[in-house]
Amino acid sequence: MVFMVVVFIILAALMVIIIDEKNGKARIKKITDMCKENGFEVSQIYIGNRTGIVLDENSKKVCLINDFNLRFFPYTDILSSEIKQNGIEITKTSRSSQLAGALVGGALFGGVGAIIGGLSGSKSSSTDKIKDLELNIIVNDIKNPVHTIPFLGLECKKDDAIYIEANKKAQHWFGIMSVIIKQNEHAIAN
């Protein structure tokens, strides 16, 4: 009897994984098609359950997605990005040479946030249990400046495969945002 219950649980878990993978592929196709309809060529894409990000490297544009609502921005409108783990910032990249970045930081994080400074910095979190991991992207949009992309939304340990994969994806997209911000700073300086 116990064997049958274990087999049933394993089969149910496999069905959930298969259905979720099929739904994920359908979401990616729908978003890709919507981007193409707007003249946006997909170079890289990450789609979570309700949010995502798409790059068009040729035209240097970013598409931020929230519930199938697409917002398109030129690279120059990316002001900062940060990774938060359990609600605590662990690393951040921001434009330091533009007043706009300081103003957005001040509006979002108070007086201390107005002094964003530097291209990167990090803080470490010593907890072993991770409940959430997300990438926040600040764009030049007064009405909706913060775009949050969750990469993990369940409790696990840092050495669990699910966390390692989620962290790898979050770091990849954080790296892309950092490169875009650095390129923007370089273009402004010249």
C-alpha positions as CSV (number, residue, x, y, z in Angstrom):
1,M,0.0,0.0,0.0
2,V,2.8,2.5,0.9
3,F,4.5,1.6,-2.3
4,M,1.4,2.5,-4.3
5,V,1.1,5.9,-2.5
6,V,4.7,6.7,-3.2
7,V,4.3,5.8,-6.9
8,F,1.1,7.9,-7.1
9,I,2.9,10.9,-5.6
10,I,5.8,10.5,-8.0
11,L,3.5,10.3,-11.0
12,A,1.5,13.3,-9.8
13,A,4.7,15.3,-9.4
14,L,5.8,14.3,-12.9
15,M,2.5,15.4,-14.3
16,V,2.8,18.8,-12.6
17,I,6.3,19.2,-14.0
18,I,5.2,18.3,-17.6
19,I,2.1,20.5,-17.5
20,D,4.2,23.4,-16.1
21,E,6.8,23.0,-18.8
22,K,4.2,22.9,-21.5
23,N,2.6,26.1,-20.1
24,G,6.0,27.8,-19.9
25,K,6.7,27.0,-23.6
26,A,3.2,28.4,-24.5
27,R,3.9,31.6,-22.5
28,I,7.3,32.1,-24.2
29,K,5.7,31.6,-27.7
30,K,2.9,34.0,-26.9
31,I,5.3,36.7,-25.6
32,T,7.7,36.1,-28.6
33,D,4.8,36.6,-31.0
34,M,3.6,39.7,-29.2
35,C,7.1,41.2,-29.3
36,K,7.4,40.4,-33.1
37,E,4.1,42.1,-33.7
38,N,5.6,45.3,-32.2
39,G,8.8,45.1,-34.4
40,F,10.9,43.7,-31.5
41,E,13.3,40.9,-32.4
42,V,13.9,38.5,-29.5
43,S,17.6,37.9,-28.7
44,Q,17.2,36.6,-25.1
45,I,14.1,35.9,-23.1
46,Y,13.2,35.0,-19.5
47,I,9.5,34.4,-18.7
48,G,8.4,33.5,-15.2
49,N,4.8,32.8,-14.1
50,R,3.6,36.4,-14.5
51,T,6.6,38.5,-15.3
52,G,9.6,38.5,-17.6
53,I,12.2,40.3,-19.7
54,V,13.1,40.2,-23.3
55,L,16.1,41.7,-25.1
56,D,16.4,42.9,-28.7
57,E,20.2,43.2,-28.9
58,N,20.1,44.6,-32.5
59,S,17.9,47.6,-31.8
60,K,19.2,47.9,-28.2
61,K,15.8,47.6,-26.5
62,V,14.3,45.8,-23.5
63,C,10.8,44.5,-23.1
64,L,9.5,44.2,-19.6
65,I,6.5,41.9,-19.1
66,N,3.9,41.9,-16.4
67,D,0.8,39.7,-16.9
68,F,1.2,39.8,-20.7
69,N,1.5,43.6,-20.6
70,L,4.5,44.5,-22.6
71,R,6.5,47.7,-22.0
72,F,9.4,48.6,-24.4
73,F,12.4,50.7,-23.4
74,P,15.6,51.6,-25.1
75,Y,18.7,50.5,-23.2
76,T,19.3,54.1,-22.2
77,D,16.2,54.0,-20.0
78,I,17.7,51.3,-17.8
79,L,18.8,53.2,-14.6
80,S,19.6,50.4,-12.2
81,S,19.2,46.8,-11.3
82,E,19.5,44.9,-8.1
83,I,19.1,41.3,-6.9
84,K,17.2,40.8,-3.6
85,Q,17.2,37.7,-1.6
86,N,14.7,37.3,1.2
87,G,13.9,41.0,0.6
88,I,17.5,42.1,1.2
89,E,19.6,43.7,-1.5
90,I,22.6,41.5,-2.2
91,T,24.0,43.3,-5.2
92,K,23.2,46.4,-7.2
93,T,24.3,48.2,-10.3
94,S,23.2,51.8,-11.1
95,R,24.1,54.8,-13.2
96,S,26.2,57.1,-11.2
97,S,26.8,59.9,-13.6
98,Q,23.2,61.0,-14.2
99,L,21.0,63.0,-12.0
100,A,18.0,60.9,-13.2
101,G,19.4,57.9,-11.4
102,A,19.9,59.9,-8.2
103,L,16.4,61.3,-8.4
104,V,14.8,57.9,-8.9
105,G,16.9,56.5,-6.1
106,G,15.9,59.4,-3.8
107,A,12.2,58.9,-4.7
108,L,12.3,55.2,-4.1
109,F,14.7,54.9,-1.2
110,G,14.8,58.2,0.5
111,G,17.8,60.5,1.0
112,V,20.2,57.7,1.3
113,G,19.0,56.3,-2.0
114,A,19.8,59.5,-3.7
115,I,23.5,58.8,-3.3
116,I,23.5,55.7,-5.4
117,G,27.2,55.9,-6.6
118,G,29.4,53.5,-8.4
119,L,28.6,50.8,-10.8
120,S,28.4,47.9,-8.4
121,G,28.4,47.0,-4.8
122,S,27.4,44.0,-2.8
123,K,26.0,43.0,0.5
124,S,25.9,39.5,1.7
125,S,23.1,37.6,3.4
126,S,24.2,34.8,5.7
127,T,20.9,32.9,5.9
128,D,20.9,29.4,4.6
129,K,17.1,29.3,3.9
130,I,16.0,31.3,0.9
131,K,12.3,32.2,0.4
132,D,12.6,34.4,-2.6
133,L,15.1,35.7,-5.1
134,E,14.2,38.5,-7.4
135,L,15.7,41.0,-9.9
136,N,14.5,44.6,-9.6
137,I,15.0,46.8,-12.7
138,I,14.5,50.6,-12.4
139,V,13.6,52.3,-15.7
140,N,13.1,55.9,-16.7
141,D,9.3,55.9,-16.3
142,I,7.7,58.1,-13.7
143,K,4.4,56.2,-13.5
144,N,6.0,52.7,-13.2
145,P,9.7,52.8,-12.5
146,V,10.2,49.5,-10.8
147,H,9.9,46.1,-12.6
148,T,10.4,43.0,-10.4
149,I,11.1,39.6,-11.8
150,P,10.9,36.8,-9.3
151,F,13.3,33.9,-10.0
152,L,12.4,31.9,-6.9
153,G,9.2,31.9,-4.8
154,L,9.5,28.9,-2.4
155,E,11.7,28.1,0.5
156,C,14.8,26.1,-0.1
157,K,18.4,26.0,0.9
158,K,21.3,27.6,-0.9
159,D,22.7,24.2,-1.9
160,D,19.4,22.9,-3.4
161,A,19.4,22.5,-7.2
162,I,16.3,24.8,-7.5
163,Y,18.1,27.7,-5.8
164,I,21.3,27.1,-7.7
165,E,19.4,27.3,-11.0
166,A,17.3,30.3,-10.0
167,N,20.4,32.1,-8.8
168,K,22.2,31.3,-12.1
169,K,19.4,32.9,-14.1
170,A,19.1,35.9,-11.8
171,Q,22.8,36.5,-12.0
172,H,22.8,36.2,-15.8
173,W,20.1,38.9,-16.1
174,F,21.7,41.1,-13.5
175,G,24.9,40.8,-15.5
176,I,23.1,41.8,-18.7
177,M,21.6,44.9,-17.0
178,S,25.0,45.8,-15.5
179,V,26.6,45.7,-19.0
180,I,23.8,47.8,-20.4
181,I,24.2,50.4,-17.6
182,K,28.0,50.4,-18.1
183,Q,27.6,51.0,-21.8
184,N,25.1,53.8,-21.2
185,E,27.6,55.5,-18.8
186,H,30.4,55.1,-21.3
187,A,28.3,56.6,-24.1
188,I,27.3,59.5,-21.9
189,A,30.9,60.2,-20.9
190,N,32.1,60.3,-24.5
